[in-house]
Amino acid sequence: MNTTNLLVTISILAGLMAPSAVWAQDQAEVDKLIAQHGPVIQDFLKTQYDLTQQDLKEAGITHVTVHRGFAWGKGSGPWGTPLFGKEKPEWASAPVGSQVDTPATKTLSSFASNFDPHSSAYSEFTGGGGSHTIVKTTVPASLVFSYPRSGMGSYWQSEFIVLDSPGKWEIWKQG
């Protein structure tokens, strides 16, 4: 687990750091944040993870199947902006049903346990005019950082915040 990336992510969520500092890769700002708030943020991260693991264990959950949408090109994402750049990467162009190596993701990434084609979360990735890929994977519960019952995560998106890890994704939908 990359602690620096986790600290930055939580710092943005907590309002301690502007997203623009990260997008500009302002390492000085990141270092300053860690020096000022690192122990508190680390304590929060550990507590959030521990509560999630306790909740999943008590529910008997050992693995979770999740989905994630990606969109490229003009108008591909919410608000008409490309979510992941202009060009669809090679892995995302594999045929539906293919297994692809998991590309590098953020330390904490959002996935949905129920990617219903009638949901607004689904339409954000498929209705904007660009190309999209939706992947599906099953992860061990130990990789779940949080979900709505234990802390961060959106109920309406059936959201699970998952730690980055190697593995395989199935190409579930293309467009």
Residue pairs with C-beta under 8 A, 6 or more apart in sequence:
1 107
1 163
2 107
2 164
3 42
4 30
4 34
5 106
5 107
5 108
6 41
6 45
6 107
6 108
7 30
7 33
7 34
7 37
7 38
7 41
7 42
7 45
8 17
8 22
8 30
8 33
9 106
9 107
9 108
10 41
10 44
10 45
11 17
11 33
11 37
11 41
12 18
12 19
12 22
13 152
14 41
16 33
16 37
16 41
17 29
17 30
17 33
21 29
21 30
22 30
48 145
48 146
48 150
48 151
48 152
49 145
49 146
51 146
51 150
51 151
52 144
52 145
52 146
52 147
52 150
52 151
53 141
53 142
53 144
54 150
55 149
55 150
56 141
56 144
56 150
57 141
61 141
62 140
62 141
63 138
63 139
63 140
63 141
64 113
64 138
64 139
64 141
64 144
64 160
65 113
65 136
65 137
65 138
66 111
66 112
66 113
66 136
66 137
66 138
66 139
66 160
66 162
67 111
67 112
67 113
67 114
67 115
67 134
67 135
67 136
67 172
68 109
68 110
68 111
68 112
68 134
68 135
68 169
69 115
69 121
69 122
69 124
69 125
69 126
69 132
69 133
69 134
70 83
70 84
70 92
70 125
70 132
70 133
70 134
70 135
71 77
71 82
71 83
71 84
71 124
71 125
71 126
71 128
71 130
71 131
71 132
72 82
72 83
72 84
72 85
72 86
72 87
72 88
72 92
72 130
72 131
72 132
73 82
73 86
73 87
73 88
73 129
73 130
73 131
74 80
74 82
74 86
74 129
74 130
75 81
75 82
75 128
75 129
75 130
76 82
76 83
76 125
76 128
76 129
76 130
76 131
76 132
77 83
77 124
77 125
77 128
77 130
78 124
78 128
80 128
80 129
82 130
83 125
88 131
88 133
89 103
91 100
91 101
91 103
92 100
92 133
92 171
93 133
94 100
94 171
95 171
95 174
96 171
96 172
96 173
96 174
97 170
97 171
98 170
98 171
99 168
99 169
99 170
100 135
100 168
100 169
100 170
100 171
101 166
101 167
101 168
101 169
102 137
102 165
102 166
102 167
102 168
102 169
104 164
105 164
106 164
107 163
107 164
108 145
108 161
108 162
108 163
108 164
109 161
109 162
109 164
110 157
110 159
110 160
110 161
110 162
111 137
111 159
111 160
111 161
111 162
112 121
112 157
112 158
112 159
112 160
113 147
113 158
113 159
113 160
114 158
115 121
115 122
115 134
115 136
115 158
115 172
116 122
119 156
119 157
120 156
121 156
121 157
122 134
125 132
125 134
126 132
126 134
126 173
126 175
131 174
131 175
132 173
132 174
132 175
133 171
133 173
133 174
133 175
134 172
134 173
134 174
135 169
135 170
135 171
135 172
136 169
136 170
136 172
137 167
137 168
137 169
137 170
139 162
139 165
139 167
143 162
143 163
143 165
144 160
144 161
144 162
144 163
145 152
145 161
145 162
145 163
146 152
146 153
146 160
146 161
147 153
147 159
147 160
147 161
148 154
148 155
148 159
152 161
153 159
153 160
153 161
